[in-house]
Amino acid sequence: MNNEALFAMKFSRVFPLLIAKAERKGRSREEVYQVATWLTGYGAADLDRLLTSDLAYGDFFRNAPALNEKRRLIRGSICGVKVESIQEPLLQEIRYLDKLVDELAKGKPMDKILGE
């Protein structure tokens, strides 16, 4: 999939897939919300509202109220690519969230995922 197609996908289509991935591994919707709010600055009510909107996935990140500065410390591979080496800024933001959800699905404790 090319980047523009990913950026244009609806948030309401992609985010539930992240939740389902975590839930299949015994994690909760609330934990996915927690990593998403940590990363983007949106609140849980914002996420609920956006899930009923036509917002594009790229715009979810472009419009994030407060991207967490600590996100730059996220390391590791997603889809075989190291997140820290991704050159396209918007794609990197998307992959940060993918990596956080991956860590949840692997059973990593929340304090380790968020670097607290």
VMD Tcl script that draws the C-alpha trace (Angstrom):
set ca {
  {0.00 0.00 0.00}
  {1.37 3.41 -0.85}
  {1.61 6.09 1.80}
  {-1.08 8.32 0.31}
  {-3.60 5.46 0.36}
  {-2.79 4.82 4.02}
  {-3.08 8.52 4.88}
  {-6.48 8.68 3.15}
  {-7.98 5.66 4.92}
  {-10.68 6.51 7.43}
  {-9.63 6.65 11.08}
  {-12.91 4.86 11.85}
  {-11.70 1.93 9.75}
  {-8.09 1.68 10.95}
  {-8.33 2.35 14.69}
  {-10.76 -0.52 15.39}
  {-8.23 -2.85 13.74}
  {-5.60 -1.74 16.24}
  {-8.04 -2.35 19.09}
  {-8.90 -5.81 17.72}
  {-5.21 -6.71 17.44}
  {-4.64 -5.83 21.09}
  {-7.82 -7.58 22.25}
  {-6.85 -10.80 20.43}
  {-3.75 -10.85 22.62}
  {-5.64 -10.25 25.86}
  {-5.21 -6.48 26.07}
  {-8.07 -4.00 26.33}
  {-9.61 -1.23 24.31}
  {-8.80 1.09 27.20}
  {-5.10 0.24 26.91}
  {-5.14 1.06 23.19}
  {-6.85 4.34 24.06}
  {-4.16 4.96 26.69}
  {-1.27 4.58 24.24}
  {-3.11 6.60 21.57}
  {-3.86 9.45 23.97}
  {-0.27 9.38 25.28}
  {1.05 9.62 21.73}
  {-1.33 12.21 20.28}
  {-2.82 14.29 23.08}
  {-6.38 13.39 22.12}
  {-8.65 12.39 25.01}
  {-10.76 9.24 25.16}
  {-13.89 11.26 24.35}
  {-12.09 12.68 21.31}
  {-11.26 9.17 20.10}
  {-14.88 8.07 20.56}
  {-16.05 11.09 18.56}
  {-13.48 10.53 15.81}
  {-14.56 6.91 15.47}
  {-17.93 8.17 14.26}
  {-16.45 10.71 11.84}
  {-15.08 10.63 8.30}
  {-11.63 11.81 9.43}
  {-8.75 10.48 7.35}
  {-6.10 8.53 9.24}
  {-3.39 10.94 8.14}
  {-5.46 13.87 9.41}
  {-5.81 12.14 12.78}
  {-2.06 12.60 13.19}
  {-1.79 15.95 11.37}
  {-4.44 17.41 13.71}
  {-3.19 15.78 16.90}
  {-3.48 18.33 19.71}
  {-0.19 17.49 21.44}
  {2.16 14.91 19.96}
  {4.21 13.55 22.85}
  {7.86 14.61 22.68}
  {8.88 11.23 24.12}
  {7.56 9.52 20.98}
  {10.97 10.08 19.41}
  {12.34 7.54 21.90}
  {10.20 4.75 20.42}
  {12.49 2.19 18.82}
  {12.08 -1.10 17.05}
  {10.71 -2.58 13.87}
  {7.22 -2.54 12.48}
  {6.55 -4.32 9.20}
  {10.28 -5.02 9.00}
  {11.23 -1.33 9.10}
  {12.83 0.44 12.06}
  {10.48 3.23 13.13}
  {13.36 5.51 13.98}
  {14.66 5.32 10.39}
  {11.39 6.23 8.61}
  {12.00 9.41 6.62}
  {8.36 10.42 5.87}
  {7.24 12.30 9.02}
  {3.54 11.41 8.79}
  {4.28 7.74 8.14}
  {6.61 7.75 11.13}
  {3.81 9.09 13.37}
  {1.51 6.33 12.15}
  {4.16 3.68 12.74}
  {4.77 4.97 16.26}
  {1.17 4.09 17.11}
  {1.54 0.73 15.35}
  {4.65 0.02 17.43}
  {2.93 0.96 20.70}
  {0.02 -1.36 19.91}
  {2.50 -4.08 18.91}
  {4.18 -3.77 22.29}
  {0.78 -4.06 23.98}
  {-0.03 -7.17 21.96}
  {3.30 -8.71 22.97}
  {2.28 -8.35 26.62}
  {4.73 -5.63 27.57}
  {3.72 -3.71 30.73}
  {2.21 -0.28 30.12}
  {4.89 1.56 32.13}
  {7.57 0.04 29.89}
  {5.64 0.85 26.70}
  {5.21 4.50 27.66}
  {8.68 4.84 29.18}
  {7.38 5.84 32.58}
}
mol new
graphics top color blue
foreach p $ca { graphics top sphere $p radius 0.5 }
foreach p [lrange $ca 0 end-1] q [lrange $ca 1 end] { graphics top cylinder $p $q radius 0.2 }
display resetview
